Amino acid sequence: MKNLKYYLFTLVCMIAVSSCSLDETSYMEIEKKDYMNNAAEAEKVLLGVYRDMVQDGMYGFHLSLYFTLPNDLAKVEGVNIDGFRLIPSNAYTSSLAENRTTWLNLYNAIYDANYFIEALQRKIESYDAKDYKLAAVYMAEARCLRALYYFELLRWYGHIALITNTAQSYQDPATFVQADPAEVYRFIEADLQYGIDNLPYAVDDNIRSDNSFRFSKGAALGLLTKVYATWAGAPVHDTSKWERAAKTAKVLVESGKHSLLEEYDQLWKNTCNGVWDNRESLIEVSFYSPSLTGTAAYDPSGRIGKWNGVAAPSGAIKGVRNAANWYVIPTFLDKWKKSNTSSVTDVRWGISFADYKYVKSTNGEYGVKGPIYQAGYTIEDALKPAASDDIKKKYINGVNPGKWDTEEYVKDANCLVDGNMSNINWYILRYADVLLLYAEALNEWRQGPTDDAYAAVNAVRRRGFNLPIGTASSASDLSGLSYGQFQKAIRDERAYELAFEGHRRQDLVRWGIYYESIKQTAQDLTDWYVDGENYYVCSQYTQKDKHELLPIPLQELDIMPQFKQSSGW
């Protein structure tokens, strides 16, 4: 956090995160008096605060994919802890460079938000009526972005410094104080409430010329719901916030301004092709650009669809190789399959994972789906009680997430950036997530499921079973459950609906069962396949009351010796 400096990105466009590109020589420090003299100039600076999202240390890689492993749904490929496997195996130390990168990226993003807020406060009174109205929305956006960045800092690192203005960033690091988490939560709450009070719903927005991938009232309500649910859980355990979570979500649900898409796979068709659909997408990082250079250094790009893509050996797909570093845990798929006692099929089960890989056919055709094991076999064969160890070994390290299948979803016109990066978007928060949080919060607050709780979770389940969302169905709907049964059902439903979308690890942490879930998954794998735990390396390194948080980077403790390290580190 020392010696932070603000640089204005001179943006050549006026809309969302990744629709913008940087001028080749546009890292210029601007004098206060020379910019933000009108709403158009202010928006350009605001878009720089949005663009902080796309960095590798942010949602380009770390907060979307890298740090969200390990969990009980997926694991990193391989059976060792070398290189990129350190963090996904929980085998890293506090000196790991990637850990510090995210810490610094988040604080720099907060600095950018603080600077924008302060500068706009100085300038806004000089704007005409039209610009003033726009600027008021921009102020709300900046405060919501700051809230999001602080929320990530807090839930990943625990006891952090609360920096509320730019002057604090230039203080001697020895003067920084670790804030009580409740204090940071209250600051986040205030920022998001400001956004709720001053932002329009996306569907009603007649203020901004283009609100694509921008914060709206619905996004602020949804994020605040998630903040309250996290505040109520471990490690803070302020259970009074369950009521606040339920009431906040209720405002969003009863507004009627957002809804579930009718078909589950449309979510992945959209995000793989840069399509903004504000019905269900509340907060989405856009890496899409209509005119890519094909060079990661110049294009907003992430690892989505690469690190978590479908396996494709070199030469299998023309011009691109999917890294496929994420592998789905077979026992999770088995549990999910067995949970469906309905007469209809949960379509999410087949969409969420890929029990195939891409190969090049014998006649030279690229991108042909081939078997993981051998022709005619699927994951269901591997999950049969009589399955051989040979087929189990193949499938324990062979099934990838399928939601970001580049060959399946990405249109030719939406090219991918080199062999390791992509311009596929990333959902931070969607409406289905909020519905499930709403159901969870009502159950925790009321100590049992209410009619509204059932309505929320059953809407998600009906879409999952490809049924009309607004029509009750005995084939999909939950009913007649106790508090404990409903709690388990919601936790399972979050796994099924949001599988591999970066939520699971943090869900397990806030439920206070992270360590136990890792160990149970290891046992499940061993019960399924004699050598199963060896393919789930994180079970050997994960420690209770340690890996729930990332360590404060060692380099930061060197300049802030007054800070206490996270528990266990």
Residue pairs with C-beta under 8 A, 6 or more apart in sequence:
1 104
1 107
1 161
1 163
1 169
1 173
1 176
1 556
2 173
2 559
3 170
4 107
4 108
4 111
4 169
4 170
5 29
6 29
6 111
6 112
6 115
6 166
7 27
7 28
7 29
8 28
8 29
8 30
8 35
8 44
8 45
8 48
9 20
9 22
9 26
9 27
9 47
9 48
9 51
10 22
10 23
10 26
10 28
10 44
11 20
11 21
11 22
11 23
11 26
11 44
11 47
11 48
11 51
12 20
12 21
12 22
12 23
13 19
13 20
13 21
14 40
14 43
14 44
14 47
14 209
14 210
15 47
15 209
15 210
15 212
16 47
16 50
16 210
16 212
16 213
16 214
16 276
16 286
17 47
17 50
17 51
17 53
17 54
17 213
17 285
17 286
17 287
17 300
18 51
18 54
18 213
18 274
18 285
18 286
18 287
18 288
18 289
18 300
18 423
18 425
19 212
19 286
19 288
19 289
19 290
20 47
20 51
20 300
21 289
21 298
21 299
21 300
22 298
24 298
32 119
32 122
35 41
35 45
35 119
36 42
36 45
36 119
36 120
36 123
37 123
37 126
38 127
38 131
39 127
39 130
39 131
39 132
39 134
39 135
39 138
42 116
42 119
42 120
42 123
42 134
42 135
42 138
43 134
43 138
45 116
45 119
46 116
46 138
46 141
46 142
48 112
48 116
49 109
49 112
49 113
49 116
49 142
49 145
50 145
50 213
50 214
51 300
52 58
52 105
52 108
52 109
52 112
52 145
52 149
53 59
53 60
53 109
53 285
54 60
54 285
54 287
54 300
54 301
54 302
55 105
56 62
56 101
56 302
56 303
57 63
57 98
57 101
57 102
57 104
57 105
57 106
58 102
58 105
58 106
58 109
59 285
59 302
59 426
59 428
60 287
60 301
60 302
60 303
61 302
61 303
61 307
62 98
62 101
62 102
63 102
63 152
63 156
63 502
64 285
64 302
64 303
64 304
64 426
64 502
65 303
65 304
65 307
65 308
65 326
65 502
66 84
66 87
66 88
66 98
66 303
66 307
67 87
67 102
67 156
67 505
67 550
68 502
68 503
68 504
68 505
68 506
69 75
69 76
69 87
69 88
69 326
69 505
69 538
70 76
70 88
70 89
70 90
70 505
70 518
70 536
70 538
70 542
71 504
71 505
71 508
71 517
71 518
72 329
72 332
72 495
72 504
72 508
72 517
72 518
72 520
72 521
73 328
73 329
73 332
73 495
73 499
73 500
73 504
74 326
74 327
74 328
74 329
74 332
74 401
74 500
74 504
75 88
75 326
75 327
75 329
75 535
75 536
75 537
75 538
76 84
76 85
76 88
76 89
76 325
76 326
76 327
76 537
76 538
77 85
77 324
77 325
77 326
77 327
77 397
78 85
78 397
78 537
79 397
79 534
79 535
79 537
80 537
81 89
81 91
81 537
81 541
84 325
85 91
85 537
86 92
86 96
87 96
87 98
87 99
88 538
89 537
89 538
89 540
89 541
90 538
90 541
90 542
90 543
90 547
91 537
91 538
91 541
92 99
93 551
93 554
94 551
94 552
94 553
94 554
94 557
94 565
94 569
95 553
95 554
95 555
96 553
99 550
99 551
99 553
100 553
100 554
100 555
100 556
102 156
102 550
103 153
103 157
103 552
103 553
103 556
106 149
106 152
106 153
107 153
107 163
107 169
109 145
109 149
110 146
110 149
110 150
110 153
110 163
111 163
111 166
111 169
113 142
113 143
113 145
113 146
113 149
114 146
114 163
114 164
114 165
114 166
114 169
115 166
116 138
116 142
117 139
117 142
117 143
117 146
118 165
118 166
120 135
120 138
120 139
120 142
121 139
123 135
124 132
124 135
124 136
124 139
127 135
133 207
134 207
134 208
136 198
137 198
137 199
137 200
137 207
137 208
139 194
139 198
140 194
140 195
140 197
140 198
140 199
140 215
140 220
141 195
141 199
141 214
141 215
143 191
143 192
143 194
143 195
144 191
144 192
144 194
144 195
144 199
144 215
144 219
144 220
144 223
145 215
146 191
147 187
147 188
147 191
147 192
147 195
147 223
147 227
148 223
148 283
148 428
150 162
150 184
150 187
150 188
150 191
151 188
151 223
151 226
151 227
151 230
153 160
153 184
154 160
154 181
154 184
154 185
154 188
155 230
155 506
155 509
155 510
156 549
156 550
157 549
157 550
157 552
157 566
158 181
158 235
158 549
158 566
158 567
159 178
159 179
159 180
159 181
159 552
159 563
159 564
159 566
160 178
160 179
160 184
161 176
161 177
161 178
161 179
161 560
162 179
162 183
162 184
162 187
163 169
164 187
173 556
173 559
173 560
174 559
174 560
174 561
174 562
176 560
176 562
176 563
177 562
178 563
178 564
181 235
181 236
182 231
182 236
182 238
185 227
185 231
185 236
185 238
188 227
189 224
189 227
192 220
192 223
192 224
192 227
193 224
195 215
195 217
195 219
195 220
196 217
196 220
196 221
196 224
199 215
199 216
199 217
199 219
199 220
200 206
200 207
200 216
200 217
201 216
201 217
201 218
201 255
201 257
201 258
202 211
202 216
202 217
202 218
202 219
202 257
202 278
203 257
203 278
204 257
205 211
205 216
208 214
211 278
212 276
212 286
213 276
213 284
213 285
213 286
213 425
215 283
216 278
216 282
217 257
218 252
218 255
218 257
218 258
218 278
218 282
218 431
219 282
219 283
219 429
221 248
221 249
221 251
221 252
221 434
222 249
222 252
222 282
222 283
222 429
222 431
222 433
222 434
223 282
223 283
223 429
224 248
225 245
225 248
225 249
225 252
225 434
225 437
225 438
225 441
226 429
226 433
226 434
226 437
228 241
228 242
228 244
228 245
228 248
228 441
229 241
229 242
229 245
229 437
229 440
229 441
229 510
230 506
230 510
231 238
231 241
232 238
232 239
232 240
232 241
232 242
232 245
232 441
232 444
232 510
233 509
233 510
233 511
233 512
234 509
234 510
234 511
234 512
234 548
235 548
239 444
242 441
242 444
242 445
243 441
243 445
245 437
245 438
245 441
245 445
246 438
246 441
246 442
246 445
249 434
249 435
249 437
249 438
249 441
249 456
250 438
250 452
252 258
252 434
253 434
253 435
253 438
253 452
253 456
258 278
258 279
258 280
258 282
258 431
259 279
259 280
259 431
259 469
260 279
260 280
260 431
260 432
260 435
260 459
260 460
260 463
260 469
261 267
261 277
261 279
261 280
261 463
262 463
262 469
263 463
263 466
264 347
264 348
264 351
264 463
264 464
264 466
265 347
265 351
266 277
267 280
267 403
267 427
267 430
268 351
268 403
268 404
268 405
268 409
269 275
269 409
270 276
270 277
270 281
270 425
271 281
271 284
271 404
271 424
271 425
271 426
271 427
272 305
272 404
272 405
272 406
272 409
272 410
272 414
272 424
272 425
273 288
273 409
273 410
273 411
273 414
274 286
274 287
274 288
274 289
274 290
274 414
274 423
274 425
276 284
276 286
279 431
280 430
280 431
280 432
281 427
281 430
281 431
282 428
282 429
282 430
282 431
282 433
282 434
283 427
283 428
283 429
284 425
284 426
284 427
284 428
284 430
285 302
285 425
285 426
285 428
286 300
286 425
287 299
287 300
287 301
287 302
287 304
287 422
287 423
287 424
287 425
287 426
288 414
288 423
288 424
288 425
289 299
289 300
289 423
292 299
292 415
292 417
292 423
293 299
294 415
294 417
294 418
295 417
295 418
296 417
296 418
296 420
296 421
299 417
299 421
299 423
300 423
301 417
301 421
301 422
301 423
302 421
302 422
302 423
302 424
302 426
303 323
303 420
303 421
303 422
304 404
304 422
304 424
304 425
304 426
305 322
305 404
305 405
305 406
305 410
305 416
305 422
305 424
306 322
306 323
306 420
306 421
306 422
307 323
307 324
307 325
307 326
308 324
308 325
308 326
308 400
308 401
308 404
308 500
309 322
309 323
309 324
309 400
309 401
309 404
309 405
309 406
310 322
310 324
310 354
310 356
310 357
310 358
310 400
310 401
310 402
310 405
310 406
310 407
310 408
311 322
311 324
311 354
311 357
311 358
311 398
311 400
312 320
312 321
312 322
312 324
312 357
312 358
312 359
312 367
312 407
313 321
313 357
313 358
313 359
314 321
315 321
315 360
316 357
316 358
316 359
316 360
316 366
316 367
316 368
317 358
317 366
317 367
317 406
317 407
318 366
318 367
319 416
319 419
320 406
320 416
320 418
320 419
321 419
322 358
322 406
323 420
324 357
324 400
326 400
326 401
326 500
327 396
327 397
327 398
327 399
327 400
328 353
328 399
328 400
328 401
328 500
329 521
329 525
329 536
330 379
330 382
330 383
330 392
330 395
330 396
330 399
330 525
330 528
331 521
331 524
331 525
331 528
331 532
332 495
332 521
333 349
333 353
333 379
333 383
333 399
334 383
334 528
336 346
336 349
336 495
336 496
337 349
337 380
337 383
339 492
339 496
340 346
340 349
342 465
342 475
342 476
343 475
344 465
344 466
344 467
344 475
344 476
345 465
345 466
346 464
346 465
346 496
347 464
347 465
347 466
348 464
348 496
348 497
348 499
349 496
350 402
351 402
351 403
352 401
352 402
352 403
352 496
352 499
352 500
353 379
353 399
353 400
353 401
353 402
353 499
354 399
354 400
354 401
354 402
354 405
355 372
355 378
355 379
355 395
355 398
355 399
356 369
356 370
356 371
356 372
357 369
357 370
357 371
357 372
357 398
357 400
358 367
358 368
358 369
358 370
358 407
359 368
359 369
359 370
360 366
360 368
361 368
367 407
371 377
371 378
372 379
372 394
372 395
372 398
372 399
373 381
373 382
373 391
373 394
373 395
373 398
377 391
379 395
379 399
381 387
381 391
382 391
382 392
382 394
382 395
389 529
389 530
389 531
392 528
392 529
392 532
393 529
393 531
396 525
396 529
396 532
396 535
397 535
401 499
401 500
402 408
403 499
403 500
403 501
404 424
406 416
406 422
406 424
410 416
410 424
414 423
415 423
416 422
416 423
416 424
417 423
426 502
427 501
432 460
432 463
432 497
432 498
433 494
433 497
433 498
433 503
435 456
435 457
435 459
435 460
436 456
436 457
436 460
436 490
436 493
436 494
436 497
436 498
438 452
438 453
438 456
439 449
439 452
439 453
439 454
439 456
439 457
439 486
439 490
440 487
440 490
440 494
442 449
442 450
442 452
442 453
442 456
443 449
443 450
443 453
443 483
443 486
443 487
443 490
444 487
446 453
447 483
448 482
448 483
448 486
449 478
449 481
449 483
449 486
453 486
454 477
454 478
454 479
457 478
457 489
457 490
457 493
458 472
458 476
458 477
458 478
459 469
459 470
460 493
460 497
461 476
461 477
461 478
461 493
462 468
462 469
462 471
462 473
462 476
462 477
463 469
464 476
464 496
464 497
465 473
465 475
465 476
467 473
467 475
467 476
478 486
478 489
481 489
491 507
491 511
494 503
494 504
494 507
495 504
498 504
505 514
508 514
508 517
509 548
509 549
514 542
514 547
514 548
515 542
515 543
515 544
515 545
515 547
515 548
518 538
518 539
518 542
519 539
519 542
521 536
521 539
522 532
522 533
522 536
522 539
523 533
524 532
525 532
525 533
525 535
525 536
526 532
526 533
529 535
533 539
533 540
541 547
543 568
545 567
545 568
546 566
546 567
546 568
546 569
547 568
548 567
549 566
549 567
550 566
551 565
551 566
551 569
552 563
552 565
552 566
552 569
556 563
557 563
557 565
